Amino acid sequence: MINWPEDVVEDIARRRCVLYLGSGVSANSVNEKGETPATWGDFLNSVIENKKGTLGEHYGTIKELIREKDFLLACEVLVQKIGEIEFGECAENAFRRPQFAYTDIHEVIYGLDSRIVITPNIDKIYEQCALKNSKGSVVIKKYYDDIASYLRKPDYLVIKAHGCVDDTQKIVFTHEQYNKARYQYASFYRLLDALLLTHTFIFIGCGIKDPDIQLTLENMNFSFPNCKPHYFITEEGSMKHEVIQSIYRNRNIKIITYENKDGKHEELLKGLRELSICVDNKRKELAERATW
């Protein structure tokens, strides 16, 4: 059972939160062959194994970077050696062509009814769920699109922070691509800053080393101290106590944990279902009191 803070329940109920979905959410999906999407690390390991002959002596370097979870730099070296076109083809083979279907966790997350969802995932799994359940009314935008024009509209919005597998020339996978995106599309990152100040972010299925989480939240924390915290959901035992304290001090993120003894993350799904019930009850309470 997950102990959901009252602030999380209230902010979701009032639609003052942004759900940030990482590759761990997509990893729950499955296709007709029983295959599941790769996490970022698994995808890179698969590519370097297939391209081992081409990579030569660089194979070991990339392998070590993946082991250290420095995925941006690992991608950087990999793309330099095999080229952007070949890397894009690998991404399409891994994330689009297998035809992954959304599952219960996507339905439950959609059911939280958050007006803004951000994901660095380049697959289209959550979008499938959102578009089907909304009868096509959810707006899907990439980091280079006209996102700002939709923020004050009543529309529900899914923001692809690192692009989409449909356009592999604009996906953000390498260190260079990330730096270029921050420079060429600085307005997107200013928009992200604004959302971090006005909304509570809830990170689900993410890695704590995601550069968006590291750089943006650390800047926010020291530029605007004493703000309400954001929340990061992860399995018990994945972080030492000292690390949790450091993350809170430096990034203003509180950690919410769930049991995962069997490695199947079933408690996360149960916890999100319980959260959905709590949010629905809170919305009824707010409506009765007219305190929206």
Backbone as a ProteinNet text record, in pm:
[ID]
protein_1_A
[PRIMARY]
MINWPEDVVEDIARRRCVLYLGSGVSANSVNEKGETPATWGDFLNSVIENKKGTLGEHYGTIKELIREKDFLLACEVLVQKIGEIEFGECAENAFRRPQFAYTDIHEVIYGLDSRIVITPNIDKIYEQCALKNSKGSVVIKKYYDDIASYLRKPDYLVIKAHGCVDDTQKIVFTHEQYNKARYQYASFYRLLDALLLTHTFIFIGCGIKDPDIQLTLENMNFSFPNCKPHYFITEEGSMKHEVIQSIYRNRNIKIITYENKDGKHEELLKGLRELSICVDNKRKELAERATW
[TERTIARY]
84.2	0	87.6	52.9	127.8	61.1	141.5	91.4	92.9	-20.6	-26.7	-40.6	50.9	37.9	-90.2	-149.5	-272.9	-252	-133.4	-105.2	-114.5	-69.4	-76.5	-221.7	-302.2	-444.5	-513.5	-488.6	-557	-512.5	-383.6	-335.9	-385.3	-392.8	-449.5	-598.2	-666.9	-811	-841.4	-758.1	-778.2	-716.5	-659.8	-591.8	-479.5	-406	-289.1	-161.6	-167.8	-49.4	-17	107.3	152.9	204.9	154.3	205.9	319.6	434.4	553.4	583.8	563.8	569.2	698.1	775.8	900.6	885.7	998.2	996.4	945.9	949.9	897.6	748.8	676.4	532.8	511.5	585.9	573.5	612.9	704.3	754	645.2	530	417.6	341.3	365.9	290.7	335.8	255.2	286.9	225.1	288.5	228.8	176.1	129.6	67.3	166	294.8	396.7	440	382.1	420.3	544.1	589.5	707.7	669.6	763.1	741.9	842.7	809	902.7	1027.7	1137.4	1263.1	1268.6	1329.6	1365	1481.7	1518.3	1626.6	1754.4	1789.3	1911.1	1905.6	1790.6	1775.6	1784.2	1724.8	1729.8	1874.1	1949.5	2088.5	2172.1	2150.9	2224.2	2193.3	2067.5	2028.3	2096.6	2100.6	2161.7	2310.4	2381	2526.5	2560.6	2473.9	2498.4	2482.8	2380.9	2357.6	2463.4	2523.1	2621.6	2763.6	2784.7	2913.8	3029.8	3011.3	3117.6	3151.5	3050	3070.5	3136.8	3100.8	3149.6	3294.8	3339	3477.5	3515.7	3624.5	3676.4	3583.3	3490.1	3398.1	3285.5	3270.8	3166.6	3180.4	3301.1	3325.6	3298	3334.8	3310.8	3161.8	3085.3	2940.2	2876.7	2922.8	2870.1	2888.4	3003.9	3032.1	2944.1	2922.9	2836.3	2692.4	2647.6	2512.3	2504.5	2608.5	2612	2605.2	2666.9	2664.9	2538.5	2448.4	2321.9	2343.6	2457.5	2482.2	2434.7	2302.3	2244.2	2266.6	2264.7	2286.5	2423.7	2525.9	2661.2	2678.2	2616.2	2621.3	2561.1	2447.2	2383.9	2473.1	2537.4	2625.4	2733.3	2802.5	2910.5	2853.5	2740.2	2678.7	2638.6	2571.9	2526.1	2644.2	2750.8	2870.9	2927.7	2912.1	2972.5	2881.4	2749.3	2661.5	2580.3	2577.5	2505.8	2361.4	2306.8	2171.9	2064.2	2084.6	1983.5	1971.3	2084.9	2083.6	2027.4	2063.4	2011	1859.1	1812.2	1668.5	1594.6	1655.6	1595.5	1585.7	1689.6	1687.6	1575.3	1556.7	1451.1	1313.1	1292.8	1163.2	1136.1	1239.8	1224.7	1191.1	1240.7	1220.9	1091	1048.9	940.7	812.5	818	696.7	647.1	735.8	694	641.7	683.5	629.6	482.1	420.6	276.8	238.3	300.8	269.7	133.6	59.5	-72.6	-65.1	-147.4	-150.7	-218.2	-190.9	-241.8	-312.5	-340.9	-417.9	-353.9	-220.9	-156.7	-178.8	-182.9	-210.4	-354.1	-445.9	-586.8	-603.5	-536.3	-548.6	-488	-372.6	-309.6	-398.5	-453.6	-545.8	-666.2	-713.5	-829.6	-808.3	-682.8	-656.4	-699.9	-721.6	-778.8	-690.8	-560.7	-467.9	-471.6	-486.2	-500.1	-370.9	-256.7	-127.5	-47.7	-4	84.9	208.5	325.5	451.7	522.7	581.3	658.3	781.7	897.3	1015.6	1016.5	919.7	913.7	885	958.4	935.7	832.4	791	685.4	551	446.3	314.4	209.8	255	165.5	64.2	111.7	16.3	-78.2	-26.9	-112.4	-227.1	-198.8	-305.2	-419.2	-381.2	-479.7	-557.5	-484.8	-548.6	-641.9	-597.3	-679.6	-805	-790.6	-907.5	-1009.4	-962	-1053.6	-1115.7	-1045.5	-1098.5	-1172.4	-1186.4	-1247.5	-1174.8	-1042.2	-958.2	-944.9	-995.1	-993.8	-865.9	-786.2	-659.9	-563.5	-493.4	-396.2	-257.2	-187.5	-51.9	45.4	142.3	240	381.8	476.2	617	684.2	806	877	897.2	892.9	916.6	786.7	671.9	542.5	494.1	375.1	314.2	241.2	316.1	256.3	189.9	255	206.6	63.9	28	-105.1	-216.1	-179.6	-280.9	-289.4	-194.3	-190.1	-311	-363.9	-477.7	-611	-603.8	-726.8	-779.1	-903.3	-958.6	-912.4	-834.1	-795.2	-701.4	-710.3	-614.6	-494.1	-375.1	-252.2	-151.5	-96.5	16.4	136.7	242.6	362.5	474.8	528.6	639	770.4	831.2	946.6	1071.3	1080.4	1197.7	1161.2	1042.8	1001.2	929.6	912.4	834.2	904.9	886.2	951.2	905.8	794.3	749.8	844.4	921.6	1016.5	1150.3	1226.8	1350.5	1458.6	1443	1540.5	1529.7	1417.9	1398.3	1384	1414.4	1412.3	1537.1	1522.8	1633.2	1685.5	1797.4	1854.5	1999.8	2071.9	2214	2239.9	2360.3	2400.2	2394.5	2443.2	2442	2298.7	2213.1	2073.2	2003.7	2032.9	1971.8	2016	2146.2	2197	2141.5	2131.5	2074.5	1928.9	1854.7	1712.8	1696.6	1780.5	1771.4	1804.8	1888	1924.8	1822.7	1793.4	1705.6	1559.3	1520.6	1381.1	1377	1450.9	1459.7	1322.6	1231.2	1096.7	1026.1	1053.2	992.4	1040.7	1169.1	1223.3	1180.9	1155.6	1096.4	953.7	883.7	748.1	751.7	850.2	866.2	893.5	978.1	1005.7	877.5	795.1	669.9	577.5	568.4	483.3	534.8	665.8	723.8	695	676.8	644.8	496.8	412.7	268	195.7	263.3	201.3	291.3	230.2	304.6	331.6	458.8	496.1	500	444.1	449.4	517.4	635.7	717.6	688.4	644.8	607.9	689.8	759.3	835.2	957.5	1010.7	1125	1254.4	1365.9	1495.9	1533.2	1589.5	1622.6	1734.8	1805.9	1914.1	1867.7	1738.5	1686.4	1733.1	1798.3	1853.7	1749.1	1626.6	1520.8	1494	1497.1	1472.4	1590.2	1710.7	1829.8	1847.4	1863.2	1898.6	1785.8	1667.5	1556.3	1516.1	1502.8	1456.2	1560.5	1687.3	1790.6	1792.5	1778.4	1772.2	1651.2	1535.9	1413.5	1426.5	1485.6	1493	1571.3	1682.2	1766	1724.4	1656.2	1605.5	1479.3	1398.7	1271.2	1259.3	1330.9	1327.8	1192.2	1170.3	1050.5	921.3	932.2	812	766.3	641.4	591.1	674.2	690.7	773.4	701.7	781.4	731.5	750.6	699.2	700.4	751.3	828.3	892.3	856.7	791.5	746.4	847.6	893	990.9	973	1034.2	1020.6	1106.2	1063.1	1137.2	1277	1374	1510.3	1590.2	1529.5	1601.8	1697	1678.3	1764.7	1800.4	1922.8	1964.2	1907.2	1895.6	1835.8	1908.8	2041.8	2120.3	2091.8	2069.5	2038	1901.4	1804.6	1670.4	1675.7	1753.5	1767.1	1832.1	1935.2	2004.6	1912.1	1832	1737.8	1637.4	1591.3	1495.3	1560.5	1681.9	1751.1	1783.5	1829.1	1878.8	1774.5	1672.5	1574.1	1431.1	1414.4	1280.8	1184.8	1235.9	1154.3	1140.6	1017.2	992.1	969.5	1023.3	1015.8	897.2	816.4	706.6	743.2	738.9	784.1	669.7	692.2	598.7	678.1	617.9	683.9	692.4	804.3	821.1	906.9	863.9	943.6	958.5	854.9	860.7	909.6	938.7	991	889	760.2	655.9	584.5	617	560.6	407.8	352.2	206.8	153.1	234	190.1	176.8	253.4	240.2	102.8	60.9	-71.4	-181.2	-169.3	-267.8	-270.6	-151.4	-142.9	-204.8	-183.9	-242.6	-394.9	-444.9	-590.3	-647.4	-576.4	-619.8	-614	-510.6	-498.2	-615.6	-654.6	-766.2	-895	-917.5	-1036	-1029.6	-911.5	-893.7	-918.8	-869.9	-887.3	-1034.7	-1103.8	-1247.3	-1325.5	-1292.7	-1360.7	-1331.3	-1206.9	-1168.9	-1242.4	-1258.8	-1330.6	-1478.1	-1536.7	-1674.9	-1684	-1586.9	-1583.2	-1567.7	-1478.2	-1456.8	-1581.9	-1649.3	-1771.3	-1881.8	-1894	-1997.9	-1973.4	-1846.1	-1811.8	-1796.9	-1797.2	-1776.8	-1647.5	-1540.4	-1410.4	-1306.3	-1349.5	-1254.6	-1156.6
-119.9	0	124.9	221.4	346.8	450	516.4	621.8	754.2	789.7	910	1035.6	1131.1	1257.1	1330.7	1399	1472.9	1578.1	1638.6	1739.8	1681.3	1557.6	1492.2	1473.3	1421.3	1398.3	1529.7	1632.8	1760.6	1827.5	1825.3	1892	1822.3	1688.8	1618.3	1649.1	1647.8	1675.2	1813.5	1910.2	2047.9	2070.8	1966.1	1973.8	2077.3	2076.3	2162.5	2079.1	1965.8	1880.8	1849.6	1810.8	1759.5	1618.4	1521.8	1385.7	1370.9	1323.8	1309.5	1159.9	1101.9	957	912.7	828.7	778.8	642.7	585.6	460.1	342.6	356.3	250.1	228.6	333.7	320.3	243.8	281.6	211.5	64.7	34.3	-103.1	-201.7	-151.5	-239	-288.3	-227.5	-260.7	-394.4	-445.5	-573	-574.1	-647.1	-660.5	-802.4	-833.6	-964.1	-1079.7	-1049.9	-1154	-1172.2	-1092.2	-1099.6	-1018.4	-936	-852.5	-725.1	-674.9	-549.2	-444.8	-316.7	-212.3	-210.7	-178.7	-168.5	-37.5	-42.9	81.8	142.6	264	330.9	247.1	198	118.9	-10.7	-79.2	-205.5	-183	-73.2	-41.1	-21.1	56.5	82.9	-44.3	-127.4	-254.3	-341.3	-342.9	-421.8	-370.3	-237.9	-178.9	-210.2	-192.8	-213.8	-361.5	-451.8	-594	-623.4	-563.4	-584.3	-516.9	-409.5	-332.4	-352.5	-461.2	-484.1	-479.3	-539.1	-539.8	-401.4	-318	-180.6	-94.6	-118.2	-33.2	-60.9	-184.1	-217.6	-185.5	-110.1	-78.7	12.4	77.5	168.6	93.3	-34.6	-115.6	-112.1	-134.7	-137.5	-3.9	104.4	238.9	264.7	232.2	254.8	164.6	41.7	-53.2	1.5	58	113.5	234.8	319.5	436.5	393.8	288.7	237.1	182.4	112.1	56.3	167.7	281.3	395.9	479.8	436.8	506.5	647	667.7	793.7	774.5	769.3	731.1	835.5	963.4	1068.1	1054.3	1035.4	1023.1	890.2	784.8	655.4	667.6	736	759.5	844.4	942.1	1032.2	952.5	867.1	787.2	690	629.2	531.9	595.1	709.7	776.5	823.4	867.2	908.4	792.7	672.6	556.5	491.9	492.9	424.8	522.9	651	752.2	769.6	889.3	921.3	841.2	817.8	743.9	600.8	535.6	397.4	390.5	489.3	492.5	512.7	601.1	623.6	497.3	420.3	293.4	196.2	193.8	108.3	150.9	282.4	334.4	295.4	305.4	267	117.7	36.6	-108	-143.5	-62	-92.1	-36.2	82.4	153.5	174.3	160.9	183	56.3	-10.3	-123.9	-245.4	-266.7	-383	-372.8	-255.4	-236.3	-268.3	-198.3	-217.6	-157.4	-226.9	-179.6	-124.9	-27.1	25.8	-75.3	-62.2	-158.2	-85.1	-160.3	-105.6	18.5	19.5	133.1	262.4	252.9	371.7	418.8	324.4	357.6	427.8	374.4	432.6	572.5	589.5	721.7	820.2	777.6	864.5	899.7	802	823	923.3	956.6	1060.6	1197.8	1206.7	1326.8	1450.1	1430	1543.4	1614.5	1745.2	1818	1820.1	1810.8	1812.9	1688.5	1616.3	1501.6	1526.5	1509.7	1524.1	1389.6	1352.5	1228.8	1245.5	1197.2	1193.5	1070.3	980.2	858.1	892.5	828.2	855.6	761	658.4	570.1	642.9	576.6	641.2	566.8	495.8	407	485.1	580.7	656.3	737.3	790.5	868.3	783	654.2	564.6	561.6	545.3	537.7	668.2	780.2	910.7	943.9	917.2	949.1	862.2	734.1	645.9	685.1	706.8	737.1	875.8	966.9	1103.3	1120.6	1008.6	1013.9	1113.6	1113.3	1194.3	1339.6	1379.9	1522.7	1568.5	1474.7	1511.9	1566.2	1672.9	1735.3	1679.1	1633.1	1579.8	1679.9	1726.2	1823.1	1779.5	1809.1	1782.7	1909.6	1894.4	2007.4	2123.2	2098	2203.3	2261.7	2220.3	2268.4	2391.7	2438.2	2557.1	2519.8	2475	2425.8	2537.7	2652.8	2761.4	2803.2	2796.5	2841.4	2753.3	2634.8	2542.9	2544.9	2607.2	2597.1	2660	2767.1	2834.8	2798.2	2705.5	2652.7	2538.5	2498.2	2390	2250.5	2241.8	2111.2	2035.7	1903	1816.9	1799.2	1798.7	1810.5	1703	1633.8	1543.1	1604.3	1628.9	1694.1	1591.9	1577.4	1484.9	1561.3	1550.5	1633.1	1600.5	1478.4	1438	1399.5	1440.7	1409.8	1276.5	1230.5	1108.9	1022.3	893	798.3	816.9	885.7	913.3	1007.8	1085.6	1180.3	1164.6	1064.2	1030.8	1137.1	1228.4	1336.2	1439	1435.7	1534.3	1471.5	1342.5	1284	1328.5	1340.6	1385.1	1263.4	1211.1	1091.2	1111	1200.8	1217.6	1346.5	1355.5	1475.8	1598.1	1584	1695.3	1735.2	1636.2	1665.6	1737.4	1696	1759.1	1904.2	1929.2	2066.5	2153.8	2097.4	2173	2208	2112.1	2136.1	2247.5	2247.6	2351.4	2488.8	2492.7	2620.9	2662.2	2571.8	2605.7	2619	2546.7	2550.9	2592.9	2700.5	2750.2	2786.8	2826.6	2863.7	2744.7	2624	2505.5	2488.4	2510.8	2493.1	2606.4	2723.8	2830.9	2793.6	2732.4	2684.8	2578	2488.8	2385.2	2448.1	2551.4	2624.1	2682.1	2740.4	2801.3	2696.2	2580.7	2474	2423	2415.6	2368.8	2464.6	2591.3	2690	2690.6	2655.9	2669.8	2537.2	2425.8	2294.1	2200.2	2101.4	1993.9	1884.3	1851	1743.7	1610.7	1508.1	1373	1284.3	1236.9	1158.5	1009.7	943.2	801.6	724.7	620.6	537	605	702.8	780.9	739.6	778.2	766.1	899.6	895.4	1019.4	1095.5	1028.8	1095.4	1157.6	1155.1	1223.2	1368.1	1417.2	1553.3	1660.9	1639.4	1737.9	1751.7	1639.4	1640.7	1703.5	1664.9	1714.3	1865	1909.2	2049	2145	2115.2	2208.6	2223.5	2111.7	2119.3	2178.3	2152.3	2212.5	2363.9	2410.9	2555.7	2616.5	2550.3	2600	2606	2502.4	2491.3	2605.5	2642.3	2747.1	2887	2897.2	3027.4	3066.2	2966.1	2991.4	2898.1	2928.4	2840.8	2844.2	2743.5	2734.5	2707.8	2658.1	2619.8	2479.9	2448.4	2313.7	2212.1	2091.3	1992.2	1926.2	1864.7	1774.4	1631.7	1532.9	1395.7	1298.2	1201.5	1101.6	963.5	881.9	749.8	644.4	563.3	459.8	343.1	230	112.7	125.7	59.3	60.6	2.8	64.8	14.3	56.8	134.1	175.5	291.6	358.7	471.2	462.2	496.7	503	629	622.8	733.9	865.3	859.2	980.7	1040.9	953.5	1000.4	1067.9	1008	1066.1	1205	1219.1	1349.5	1451.3	1407.5	1497.5	1543.4	1451.7	1486.3	1589.8	1573.5	1669.9	1806.9	1807.5	1935.6	2008.2	1934.8	1998.5	2015.5	1929.6	1935.5	1956.1	1960	1977.4	1868.3	1746.5	1630.5	1539	1503.3	1403.3	1268.1	1164.3	1030	954.1	896.1	807.9	666.6	570.8	435.4	333.9	223.6	111.2	-18.9	-123.9	-254.1	-316.5	-382.9	-449.6	-574.8	-660.2	-777.4	-875	-885.9	-982.1	-920	-788.7	-721.3	-693.1	-714.5	-695.4	-560.6	-484	-349.3	-350.3	-462.1	-471.1	-375	-349.2	-258.3	-115	-80.6	53.3	69.2	-30.5	-24.7	-19.1	-102.5	-99.9	37.4	91.2	221.4	332.3	327.3	428.7	416.2	293.8	275.4	335.3	313.7	372.3	524.5	575.9	720.7	775.2	704.4	748.5	759	662.6	666.2	786.2	808.7	922.9	1054.9	1065	1187.6	1209.3	1103.6	1115.6	1162	1105.8	1145.9	1291.2	1332.1	1471.5	1567.1	1529.8	1616.3	1630.9	1522.1	1531.1	1624.9	1612.8	1699.5	1845.9	1873.7	2011.7	2067.1	1981.6	2025.6	2057.4	1973.5	1996.1	2124.2	2154	2274.1	2396.5	2372.9	2482	2556.7	2479.2	2539.9	2509.2	2506.1	2483.1	2598
0	0	0	-82	-89	1	80.2	168.6	92.4	32.8	-50.4	35.9	22.1	96.5	58.3	153.4	127.7	19.4	15.5	-87.1	-227.8	-244.6	-375.5	-416.8	-325.1	-353.5	-388.7	-308.5	-330	-459.5	-488.1	-609.7	-736.3	-733.8	-849.4	-860.8	-747.1	-747.5	-803.2	-769.2	-816.1	-954.2	-1012.2	-1142.2	-1140.4	-1029.9	-1015.9	-1019.8	-1086.5	-1094.4	-1239.9	-1261.2	-1390.8	-1366.3	-1439.5	-1431.5	-1532	-1484.5	-1568.7	-1578.1	-1696.1	-1713.9	-1782	-1713.7	-1768.6	-1834.8	-1874.2	-1950.1	-1867	-1733.3	-1648.2	-1665.7	-1705.4	-1732	-1862.6	-1965.4	-2094.5	-2083.7	-1991.6	-1978	-1937.4	-1892	-1856.9	-1979.3	-2094.4	-2215.4	-2274	-2363.7	-2427.3	-2567.2	-2658.7	-2792.3	-2811.6	-2931.4	-2956.5	-2943.7	-2953.5	-2938.7	-2793.4	-2704.6	-2564.1	-2531.2	-2624.7	-2602.7	-2527.9	-2450.1	-2377.8	-2425.2	-2416.2	-2459.2	-2372	-2432.6	-2358.9	-2281.1	-2163.6	-2096.5	-2174.3	-2137.9	-2208.7	-2204.9	-2086	-2072.5	-2151.4	-2145.8	-2219.8	-2370.9	-2416.5	-2559.4	-2605	-2528.4	-2566.5	-2564	-2462.4	-2456.6	-2578	-2619.3	-2736.5	-2862.8	-2877.3	-2997.3	-3003.9	-2891.6	-2897.4	-2918.1	-2871.8	-2898	-3047.3	-3109	-3252.6	-3339.2	-3287.9	-3364.3	-3311.4	-3241.7	-3175.5	-3274.3	-3391	-3490.9	-3540.5	-3559.1	-3606.3	-3499.8	-3374.5	-3265.3	-3229.3	-3247.1	-3217.4	-3074.6	-3057.5	-2923.6	-2843.9	-2912.1	-2843.1	-2772.3	-2803.5	-2739.4	-2587.2	-2537.9	-2393.6	-2327.4	-2395.7	-2341.7	-2324.6	-2428.5	-2423	-2317.6	-2309.8	-2210.8	-2069.8	-2043.1	-1910.3	-1881.9	-1980.9	-1963.3	-1933.8	-2000.6	-1974.5	-1832.4	-1790.9	-1655.5	-1551.1	-1582.1	-1491	-1506.5	-1597.1	-1625.9	-1683.3	-1747.4	-1818.1	-1962.3	-1978.4	-2106.9	-2215.7	-2178.3	-2278.7	-2343.7	-2261.4	-2315.5	-2388.9	-2338.3	-2407.4	-2546.9	-2555.9	-2686.5	-2776	-2715.3	-2790.6	-2864.2	-2790.4	-2849.7	-2953.1	-2919.6	-3010.1	-3142.8	-3137.2	-3259.5	-3343.8	-3278.1	-3352	-3433.6	-3382.6	-3448.5	-3553.9	-3532	-3628.1	-3712.6	-3673	-3749.9	-3704.7	-3726.7	-3680.3	-3754	-3884	-3961	-3910.5	-3889.1	-3840.1	-3698.5	-3616.1	-3479.4	-3480.4	-3568.8	-3581.1	-3621.9	-3712.2	-3754.7	-3636.8	-3554.3	-3434.5	-3340.3	-3326	-3238.5	-3290.4	-3421.2	-3479	-3460.2	-3478.5	-3459.9	-3315.3	-3223	-3080.8	-3025.2	-3073.6	-3005.3	-3086.9	-3219.4	-3298.1	-3367.4	-3436.7	-3519.4	-3441.4	-3316.4	-3243	-3206.2	-3222.2	-3197.8	-3052.8	-2960.5	-2819.4	-2785.4	-2702.3	-2659.9	-2517.3	-2489.2	-2352.3	-2259.3	-2129.9	-2031.6	-1917.8	-1811.5	-1699.6	-1638.9	-1628.5	-1562.6	-1641	-1773.4	-1854.6	-1834.1	-1825.2	-1801.6	-1666.7	-1564.5	-1430.4	-1426.6	-1489.7	-1494.2	-1569.1	-1681.6	-1755	-1668.1	-1590.1	-1505	-1393.4	-1362.7	-1263	-1313.5	-1443.6	-1505.4	-1485.7	-1501.6	-1497.2	-1631.9	-1631.1	-1757.4	-1836.9	-1768.6	-1837.6	-1800.1	-1900.5	-1882.6	-1968.3	-1909.1	-1982.8	-1982.4	-2094.2	-2099.2	-2187.4	-2141.2	-2227.3	-2317.2	-2299.2	-2380.6	-2526.8	-2617.1	-2759.2	-2820.1	-2745.8	-2796.4	-2791.4	-2839.3	-2846.4	-2763.8	-2663.3	-2589.1	-2505.7	-2425.7	-2344	-2432.2	-2543.2	-2632.8	-2688.5	-2718.5	-2764.5	-2663.4	-2537.3	-2429.1	-2417.3	-2417.1	-2399.1	-2515.2	-2636.9	-2754	-2760.5	-2727.6	-2732.3	-2625.2	-2502.5	-2392.9	-2404.2	-2471.6	-2487.2	-2619.2	-2693.6	-2827.4	-2917.9	-2906.6	-2994.8	-2956.9	-2839.8	-2805.2	-2734.9	-2683.5	-2619.4	-2724.3	-2689.5	-2780.1	-2750.7	-2854.2	-2840.8	-2901.9	-2823.4	-2872.3	-2835.8	-2928.3	-2901.6	-2849.4	-2798.2	-2737.7	-2834.3	-2964	-3063.7	-3119.1	-3065.3	-3114.4	-3037.5	-3075.3	-3014.1	-2884.7	-2786.3	-2661.9	-2583	-2575.1	-2488.8	-2522.6	-2649.9	-2690.5	-2633.8	-2583.4	-2530.2	-2377.3	-2310.9	-2165.1	-2097.6	-2154.8	-2093	-2158.1	-2253.2	-2312.1	-2224.2	-2243.7	-2160.8	-2201.8	-2309	-2361.8	-2267.4	-2275.9	-2207	-2299.3	-2239.2	-2317.6	-2278.4	-2378.1	-2357.9	-2428	-2352.2	-2405.8	-2417.3	-2538.2	-2563.6	-2547.9	-2429.9	-2395.6	-2476.8	-2528.7	-2607.4	-2750	-2795.2	-2931	-2941.2	-3065	-3090.8	-3194.7	-3184	-3274.4	-3419.1	-3441.7	-3578.5	-3652.2	-3577.9	-3637.9	-3566.6	-3608.7	-3537.4	-3553	-3649.8	-3665.8	-3553.4	-3480.1	-3373.3	-3235	-3223.3	-3089.7	-3013.3	-2882.5	-2796.9	-2721.8	-2768.2	-2708.1	-2665.7	-2733	-2704.6	-2627.7	-2573.1	-2499.7	-2590.7	-2713.5	-2808.5	-2844	-2869.1	-2902.3	-2787.3	-2665.5	-2548.5	-2537	-2552.8	-2544	-2656.5	-2777	-2889.4	-2863.1	-2808.8	-2780	-2677.6	-2575.5	-2471.9	-2529.5	-2632.4	-2694	-2800.2	-2894	-3006.3	-2964.9	-2861.8	-2815.5	-2669	-2640.5	-2502.5	-2447.3	-2535.4	-2489.8	-2424.9	-2473.4	-2411.7	-2268.5	-2246.1	-2111.5	-2018.7	-2074.1	-1992.4	-1953.8	-2046.2	-2017.8	-1908.1	-1916.6	-1814.7	-1678.5	-1677.4	-1552.7	-1493.8	-1580.6	-1534	-1473.3	-1537.6	-1484.9	-1350.8	-1336.2	-1210.3	-1095.3	-1126.5	-1023	-987.3	-1081.5	-1061.1	-1038.9	-1064.8	-1051.4	-971	-909.8	-844.4	-946.9	-966.3	-1058.8	-983.6	-1045.3	-990.1	-1093.2	-1059.9	-1152.4	-1131.9	-1238.1	-1232.3	-1335.6	-1291.2	-1384.3	-1441.9	-1369.8	-1419.4	-1350.6	-1411.3	-1348.3	-1285.8	-1168.7	-1098.4	-1168.8	-1261.4	-1334.2	-1464.9	-1491.8	-1610.7	-1607.6	-1715.6	-1713	-1690.6	-1739.4	-1715.1	-1565.9	-1495.4	-1351.5	-1278.9	-1315.9	-1247.5	-1262.7	-1386	-1410.6	-1376.5	-1426.1	-1410	-1264.8	-1193.5	-1055.6	-962.3	-987	-902.6	-920	-1043.6	-1067.1	-998.3	-1009.3	-947.1	-795.6	-738.9	-593.5	-530.9	-594.4	-536.3	-580.6	-693	-736.9	-661.3	-626.7	-558.9	-438.6	-330.8	-213.2	-142.8	-58.8	26.9	-50.2	-173.4	-248.1	-205.3	-236.1	-209.8	-288.4	-235.1	-304.4	-421.6	-507.6	-610.2	-557.2	-629.9	-578.2	-683.6	-636	-722.4	-667.5	-749.7	-705.6	-749	-653.8	-684.9	-588.6	-619.4	-533.8	-408.5	-301.2	-175.8	-195.8	-130.5	-135.1	-255.7	-346.5	-467.1	-439.5	-325.7	-289	-141.1	-109.9	29.6	94.7	228.2	302.6	275.8	269.2	246.5	109.1	10.6	-124.8	-126.6	-57.9	-49.8	12.5	118.7	184.1	90.9	18	-74.9	-187.1	-240.3	-347.5	-299.3	-176.1	-121.2	-101.5	-48	-23.1	-153	-252.8	-374.9	-485	-487.1	-596.4	-547.7	-416	-357.6	-404.3	-408.2	-444.8	-323.3	-291	-188.3	-255.5	-194.2	-250.7	-191.2	-278.1	-237.8	-282.6	-190	-223.9	-219.7	-289	-287.7	-283.4	-229.8	-223.3	-362.7	-387.6	-517.9	-499.9	-408	-373.4	-489.3	-572.5	-683.4	-813.7	-811	-929.4	-1037.4	-1009	-1110.3	-1098.8	-996.2	-975.6	-962.5	-914.6	-901.3	-795.3	-692	-585.8	-636.7	-738.6	-796.8	-860.2	-936.8	-999.5	-893.9	-790.6	-681.6	-615.3	-591.2	-526.4	-609.6	-740.3	-828.6	-833.3	-825.2	-819.7	-690.7	-580.2	-452.9	-460	-523.9	-541.2	-621.1	-726.2	-809.4	-728.1	-638.8	-552.5	-458.6	-399.5	-308.9	-381.7	-504.4	-583.3	-616.4	-655.8	-686.3	-563.8	-447.5	-323.6	-289.4	-309.8	-281.6	-375.4	-500.7	-595.4	-555.9	-508.9	-460.6	-340.8	-251.5	-133	-171.7	-265.8	-311	-377.9	-455.7	-523.9	-423.6	-321	-219.9	-141.5	-116.5	-39.9	-128.6	-261.9	-358.6	-329.5	-305	-272.1	-379	-505.1	-614.3	-624.6
[MASK]
++++++++++++++++++++++++++++++++++++++++++++++++++++++++++++++++++++++++++++++++++++++++++++++++++++++++++++++++++++++++++++++++++++++++++++++++++++++++++++++++++++++++++++++++++++++++++++++++++++++++++++++++++++++++++++++++++++++++++++++++++++++++++++++++++++++++++++++++++++++++++++++++++++

